[in-house]
Amino acid sequence: MCLAVPAKIVELNGTTATISVEGALREVDVSLIEEPRLGDYVLVHAGFAITKWEESEYQEWKEIHEAVTQ
């Protein structure tokens, strides 16, 4: 089973970003997305940011995630 998770970019260094997944920090490659910026929400799979998400998409995911995990 493959799983991609949404995350927020909190630091950028070239094509590498530090992301926050609900407070857990990880480094990922952001070379696959166009113009990554601090504060962007991205979908991450296997160490790569694969697409950008709007904040509203992230908030919707978060609401659904909280509803099914409680």
N, C-alpha and C positions, 0 to 999 in steps of 0.2 A: 504494500500500500504506500502510495506517495502522499506526502503532506506538505503543503505550503502554508506559511504563517505570515500574517501581517505584522509589520514592525515600523518603527519611526527612526529615521536617520538622525543621530545625535552628534556625529562627527564625520568629517570627510577628509581623506588623504589620497588624492589622485583617484584611482579606480577602486579604492578600498574605503568602506564606510564602517563605522561602528553603529550598530542598530540597537534599539531597545525593544525587546519583546516582553511587554508587561513588566519592565524593570530589569530583566535579565539582559546583559550586554553581550553582543557577539560581533565578530568582524565578518563582513561579507564583501563579495565582489559586486560592484555596481556598474560594470562596463556594459551590461546589456540594456540599461535604461538610458533614456535621453535626458541630459542635463540634471543629474541628481543634485539636490540641494538639502541643506540642513532643514529639518522639520518635515521633509517629505515622508509620506507613508508609502511603503513598498511591500510587495508580496515577495517573500523569500522562500526559495527551495534549494536544497543541497548546496548552501553557501553562496548562492547568487540571488541578487535582487532581480526578479524577472518582469515586474511591471510596477508602475506607480498606481496608487489608490488615492482617491479624493478622501479628505477627512470624513465626509459623510458616509462613504463606503466603510471606512474603518469603524466609525461609531455604530453603524448598522450591524457589522460583524460582531462587535463587542457586546451589543445587546443580546444578540442571538446566542453567542457563546456563554454569556452569563446565565441566560434562561435555561440552557440545556445542561449546564454543569452544576446547577444548584439542587 
